[in-house]
């Protein structure tokens, strides 16, 4: 049987598994116990958002580094600690939050599915097509009573959902062009770590571990575009380089790519990780037949005509809290989703552009499935 990933088999798999299931009983009347796998900066921060939810508790912690476990244990008093993620998965936690480096996501996701846990996993799905295929294969075998969410948090943000509804209501007509960007500052470097641990501690800066910036970070924008478009781009061409950050790692620090959808819509994208005097632009703009919508984590702008100013919706708080809250509610009350399929699709969309940048030639979707 072919293991190629196509839109058809992604959608078909989702249709079989994404239907809500009735999973009620004692769990709905008690706090969801969560085990954190990966006690780094992101894992500890988002676990703090779980702890803010009255129906969730961080019950277990796992990391390969003692100092990271110790720091997390101070924040989450009473949580059991593990050095091996298999031991955590064998425990009685209801759910796991996977916040390990992206190259480990397929392995850890597969193990969590086999352990029949609810799963909240950081993006991306993996760092290469093989890893994405592994996630899809595991997701197809998942317990249909378990919720699987991937931290593409825009999909859960209340204002992003409003924007999606406006675009898909037909009020502004069909999407005819898309632009998006992640233009922002650099990433924090862990200093003073042993040479033997440097690449793991600073995994963000190594393409083999992170997938490069377009896969590890910019996949957020691409996921929003796929979501609004209802499909993935079929081809991409891009350029990228290292202009500022040349002292660590091997990932790009700036790039530009053009994506093409099967219906003819063109999507232009740009990203960097420069510190540029405070300038930043992290957003997506959907240019429709009779207006436009710009989405970002700061809020939404709706452009309906030239005569009136854009309608603006200001987003309050961190939309990751929305994603966390929906996960907790869904796992406790049986509102089930399996987001692994769309997560793999968006990750592959980022890989499509990355491989074009690396190879210097246009890449097409079928080339990712071989």
N, C-alpha and C positions, 0 to 999 in steps of 0.2 A: 504494500500500500504506500502511496506517495505521502511524504511528510511535508509537502509544500504548504505554505500558509497563504490562503486566498481569502478575499472578502467573503466569498460564499461560505466556506467552511467555518470562518469565524462567526458569521451571523447565525448559521445553522446551529453551531454549538451553543451560542448564547440563547437561542430560542428554546433549546431543550432544557437549559439549566436555569435561566434567569427568572422563571415564573416563581412568584412568592409561594412559600410553603407555610403550613400551619405548624409552628414549633412553639408550643405554649406549655405552661406548667410551672414547676418550681422555679426554673431559671428566670421567668418573667417577674417573679416576686422577690428576687435577690439581686445583689450587685454582680455584674459580669466580672469574673476574675481574669486578668490579662497578664500574660508573660511577655516581657520585652526581650527580644533577641537582637543585641547590638546596642550597647549603652553609650554610644557616642553623643555628639552634640544634638543631632536631629532626633535620635531616638529618645534621649532624656527630655528634650523640649516637648515633643508630641506626647510622651507619656504623662507629662505634666498636664496637658490638655485632657487626657483621659481621666486623670485624677480629679479634675474640676467637675466631671460629670458625676452626679450623685449616685448613678446606677452602675458605676465602674470602679474597679480598684486595681492597682498594679500589685500583683501578687507574687511575681517571680521575675528575676533578672538574670540575663546571661550575656557574657562577653569573654573574649579570650584574654583580656588585659585586666589585671587585678585593680589597677588604679581607676579604671572606668567603672568597674563593678562597685568599688568602694564609694565613688562619688555618687552614683545612682542610688546606692543603698542609703546614703545619708538623706536623700530627697524623698525616697519611698520607704519609710520606716516599716519594718516587719516583713518586707518582701524576701522570699527565699532566693538564694543565689546559686548559680550554676556556671560551670566553665564549658560544658558541652551542651550544645543546643538539643541534642537527642534526649538528654536527661530532662531538660525542661519540657520538651514535647511529651515525654512519658508521664509527666505530672498531671495533676487534676485541674489545671487551669482551663477555663472555658474557651479562651481566645489567645492568639499570639499576635504581637505586633513585630513585624520583621523590618529592622532598620539597619541592616548590614550593608556593606559595599555592594553596588549593583551586580558585580560579576558573580556574587554568591546568591542572588535572589532566586534563580531557578532551582538550585539545590535545596535551599531552605524552604521555598514555597512547596516543592514536591514533598518534602518530609512533613510539613505541616498539614498538607492535604491527607497524607497517609495516616497521620495522627488524629484526623477527624476533628480539627479545631476550627473555630471561626478564625478568619485571617484578615488582618489589616496590614498591608505591605507597602513599603515605600516604593515610589517609582524609581527608575524604569523597570520594565519586566526583566530585562537582561542587558547584556552589552553586545550581543551578536544574534544573528538569525537562529542559530542552534539553541541558544538559551531561551529565546522567545518560543520556539517550537516546544521546548521542554515544559515551559509554563502552560502553554495551551493544552498539551497532552495531559498534564496533571489536572488542569482545571476541568477537563472533560470527565475525569474520574472522581471529582469531588463529591462529597456527601451533599445531597441536595437540600439538606436541612441546615447547612452551614452557610453563613454569610461570608463572602469574599469581596473585600474592598481594597482598591489600590489608591494611594494618596495623590491622585490627580484631583486636588481639592476644589478646583474651579467648578467641577461638575456638581458639587454639593453646596457651593456658595449661593445664598438666597438671591443676590442681585444678578449673578451669572444666569441663574435659572430664569429670572424675569427677562433678561436680554434674549435668552434662547427662545422663550415663548413669543416675544415680539417679532423676532426674525422669522419664526416658523408659523406665525399667525397669517402671513400673507399681506399684512398691512403695508410693508415696504417693498413688496415684490420679491423676486428671486435674488439670491446672492449672485453677483456678477464678477466680483473681484475681492481678493482678500490681501491684507497686509498685516504683518505682526512683527514684534521685535522684543528682544530681551537685551536692552542696553543698560548696563549697570556696573557696579563696582567689582573689585577682585574678591577672591575667596580667602578666608583665614588660613594661615599656614601653622601647623603644629611645629614649634621650635624645640630644640633641646632633646629630641627623642633619639634613642640608640639607632645607629646606622642600620642594624639588622631589622628594625621595625619601621624605618622611615617611610617606605612605600606603602605599607599598610596603614600607618597612622595618617598619612597624607594621601590616601587613595584617590581623593578628588582630582589630583593633578596627573594621574597616570591613566592613559586611555584603556589599558588592558583591564583595569579595575573599575573605572567609572563609565567607560564608553565614550569619553570626551564630552565637551560641554553641551553639544547639541543633543546628546542622548541623556546625559545626567540632569541637565538643568532646563535646556530649551524645549525638551519634550513636553513641558507644561503648555507652552503656546501651541504646539502642534496638536496636542490632545484636544484643546479647545476648538481648533479649526476642524479637526476630524469630527468632533461632536456636532458642531453647527452644520457642517457640510453633509453629515450622515454617511461618510465614506472616507477612504484614504486617497492621497494622491497616487497617480499611476507612474509618474516619473519625476526626477529632480536633477538639477545641475547646480553646483555650488563651488565657491572658493573660500579659502580660509587661511589663517596664518598665525604667527606668533610675533606680535609687534611690541608688546610691553613686558609681558611676563616671560622672561627667558631664563630665570634663575632656578626654576624648579619644574620637574616633570616633563611631559611630552605632549600635553594637550594643547589645542588651539586656544588663543585668547580673543579671536575675532573671526567672524564668518558671515557670509551672505549666501543665500540659496533661493532658487526659484522652483516652485512646485507646480505641477500641472495635473488637474483633475480630469477624469474621463469625460465630463460634460463640457470641457473647454475652459472652466474657471482657472485663472492664474493666481497663484499665491506667492507673494514676495516676502522674504524673511531676512532679518539681519539680527546679529547678536554680538555682544562683546562682554568681556570681564575687565574693563578698564575702570580706574578711578579717575573720573573726568570732572572734577570740580563740583560734584554734587548732581550733575546731569544724569537722568535716568529715564528710560521709557520702556516699560514692561507692559505690553498691551496687545490686543488683537482688534482689527477693524474689518467689519464686513460691509462692503459697499454693495448696496442693493439697487434695484431698479428705481425706487422712489424714495430713497433715503439711505442712511447708514447707521451702524451701531458700533461704538467702541467699547470694549470690555477690558477691565483690569481689576486687580485686587483692591484698588483704591475706590473703584466705583464704575458706573456705566454712563455713557452719553448716547443719546438718541437724537439723530439729525433727521428731521422730517421735511423741512423746507427752508428756503433762503431767508424768508421774511421773519422768522422767529428763531430765537436762540435755542441751542440744543437743550433738551431735557436732561437733567443730570441727577443721578442717584449716587449718593455717597455711601460707600460700604463702611460699616462699623465693625471693628474687631478683626480677628484673624479667621479667614474662611476655613482654615484647617479645623477649627473648633466645630464648624458645621459638619465637616466630613466625619469627625470623631463622634459627634452626637448621633448622626444618622446611623453610623456603624453600631454603636451601643444599642440604640433603640431597635434596630433591625435584628441584631443577634438575640436580643432578649425577647422580642415579640413575634418573631417569625417573618419579618419583612426582609425576605432573602434576595440578594443579588449575587451575581458572579461577574465581577468587573475584570477578571483576568483576561478575557478575550479582547475587550476594547483597549486594555492597557498594553497588551502585546501588539495590537495594531498600531497604536500611537508610537510605541517604542520602535517598531519597524519603520514607521514613517521618518523618524529621526535618523535611523541607521541608513535609510535610503539616501538622504542628503549627505551624511557623513562619508559614505562610501564613494559618492560622487566627488566630494572634496578631496579625499585621499587619492583617488585614481585619476582625477582630472578629466573625467568623461561623464556623460549623462548616464544615470542609473534608472532602470525600470523596475517596477514591483516584482515581476516574475523572477528577476535575477536574485531576489532575496530568498526565494523558496527552494532553491536548488540544494 
